[in-house]
Amino acid sequence: MYMRIRNICGFLGVILPWLALFSAGIADHPSEEWWWSISATYYQSPALVGVLVPASIVLLLYIGYDWRDNLVTSLSGVFGLGIVLFPCNVSWIDPNTLVGFFQVPAHISNYMHSACAAIFFMLIAYNSAFLFTQSGGNMTDRKVIRNRIYKICGFGMIFFEAVFGLLIILKAPGYFTMIVEIILLHLFGFSWLVKGEAFPFLNDKEELEDQVGKLKSID
């Protein structure tokens, strides 16, 4: 059951940017900036809500190994929902337009949206780099490899969040936002898929079977 939940989270993270781009891409485009961020597709397609809400609920219901695991995943779910409840501001609507579930002005909602997104990815990054890497005993060779993957994904998310902040300061072209978001979501998704044992060649069970097979061949 836990493996299935982890795989669902990972799968939703990977497909979100592509589903959002595809569904918004076939809709009417209010501006050339429609594809500059996944968040902007909120106003053209239900994909963001349809994917992020279930993923956030899964995180809220996820039962981890200890209280830290539960706290981090639950908070991730809360801030994931916040991303949807407080939409970002976009160039083709008035900043004072009331938006989102709570009907607040778009320019205020944008601050809430940005804060929720930043905290969401920091929590997910922490989970990958510091919680997924824990072990209850002697680590197998496959566990060592998985831990490297978790750390690459976790610290990679932190790095690209910093890049995102730098792009804002440098006032880089808006479409860089979409590029960074795609990378962040793929790092998140891949980490959870590995944790969910979606790749048999990385799992301890297969490693054990390989060792047993070698012993039998020697006999």
N, C-alpha and C positions, 0 to 999 in steps of 0.2 A: 504493500500500500504506500509506504513512504517513498519507495523508488518511483512509483507511478506519479506521485505528487511532484517530486523533484523534476521528473521528465516533463511533466505538463508545464511547470514553471519555465524550464529551459527552452522548450519548444515555443511557448508563447513569446518569450523574449526574442528569439531568433526571427520569428515570422512577422512580428509587429511592424518593423520599418517597411518591409516589402509589401505587406498587405495594405498598410496605410498609404503608401505611394501609389499602388495599383488602383485602389478604390477611389482615391482623390484624383488620380490622373484621368479617370474616365468621366469625372464630373465636370461641370462648368467651372472655369478658372476665373476667379474674381480679380486676380493679379498675377503677374509673372513670378511673384514671390511665394506662390502657393506651395511649392515643394521645398522651401528653405529650411523647414524643420518638421519633424513628425507632429509636434504640438500644433502647428498651423493647420494640419489636415483635419483637426477637430471640427472646423467650420465647414468642411466639405464632405466628410465621410464618417460613418460610425465606427470605423476600424479601431481607432485609438481607444474609444470607450469600450468597444466590444472585446478587445484583447486585454487591455490593462486592468479593467475592473475584475474579470475572473482571475487574472494572475495575482492581483492584490488580495483577493479573497482567499486564494490558495495559500498565500504567505501568512495571512492572518490565522488560518486554521492549521498551519504546519506545526507539528510537534517535534521539537529538536531533542538533542541529547541532554541538555541541561537548561537552566534558567537563562543563561546568556544567549544561547541559541534561540530560545523561544522569544526573548525580549527583542533581539535584533530582527528576526523575521516578522514579528508582529508589528513593530514600528515600521519596517519596510512596507508592509501592507497598508498601514495607515497613510504613510506619505505617498505611496503609489496611488491610493484613492484621491489624495489631495491634488495630484497632478491633473486628474480628470475633473474634480469638483471646482477647481480654479483654473479655467482656461487661460492660455497666454493671450497677449495682445497682438494684433496683426495690423498691417499697414492699411488694409481695405475697410476697417471699421473705425468709427469714432472712439477715441480713448475713454469717453464717458459712457459708452454703451454698456448697459447692464448685461452681464454674461454669467454663465455657469449656474450651478445648482443654487447658489446663494444669491444670485443676481446682484453682484457688486460691479462697480465700474471696471471696465476692461483694464485700465492702467493699474488699478489696485490689485485686481485678480492676477495680473502678470507677475507682480512681486511675489504673491503667494505661490503661484505656479512654479516660478524659478527656484524658490526656497525649497519647496517640496521635492522637486526634481533633483536638486543638489544633494539634499539629505538622503533621498532614496538611494542614489547611486553610491554615496559614501557608506551607507549601511550595508548595501549589497557587496561592496568591495571589501569591507571589514569581514563580512561573513565568509567570503571566499578565501581571503588571505590568512585569516586567523582562526576561524572556527572549523571550516572544512578540513583544515590541515591537521587537526588534532587526531591523536591515536591512543587507543586504550592499551596497547601492548607493543610488541616488537613489530616494526613496520616491514612489510614485504617489499620486494623490488617494485611491484606495481604501485603500491601505496606511495613509495618515494616519487615515482613518476607523476602520480596524480597530484601529490602535494606541490610539485613544481608547476603543474598546470594551474592549480588553484591560485598559487602565488602570482603567476604571470597574469592571470585574469584579474585578480584582486588589485594588484599594484598597477596593472595596465589601466584599470578603470580610474584609479586615483590620478594617474598621469594624464589621462585624456580629460578628466574634469579640470585639471590645472590648465591644460591646453585650451579648453573651452573658455575659461576665465580670461586667459591671455588674449584670445581672439576678440573677446568683448572689449577689452581695454584698447586693443589696437584697431578696433572698429573694422575688422576684416569683413569681406563679403558675407552676406547672410547665409549663403548656401553651405558654408563651412560648418554651420550648426548641424545640418542634416548628416554630413559626413561623420562628425564626432558622435552624434547620437547613434548612428548605425554601428559604429565600432563599439561603443559602450554596451549596447543591447546584445551584440554578438558575444562579447566577453562575458556578460552576465549569463546569457543563455548557455554558452558552451560549458561554463563552470558548473551550472546546475545539471546539465545533461551528463557530465562526467560523474558528478555526485550521485546521480540517479542510475548509474551503471548502464547507460545507453550504449556504451562502446565496450563490447565483450573483451577485446584485446587489452583493456586497461584494468580489468576486474581481477580480484584476488582468486576468485573461484576458478577462472580459466588457468591462472598461474598454477594453482594447486593441482588441477587436472593434468597440466603439462608435466609437472614434477612426478606425479604418480605414473604417468605414461612412460617417462624415462626410466623409472625404477623397474617397471614391468619389463621393459625392453632389455634391461641389464640382466634380469633374472632369466 
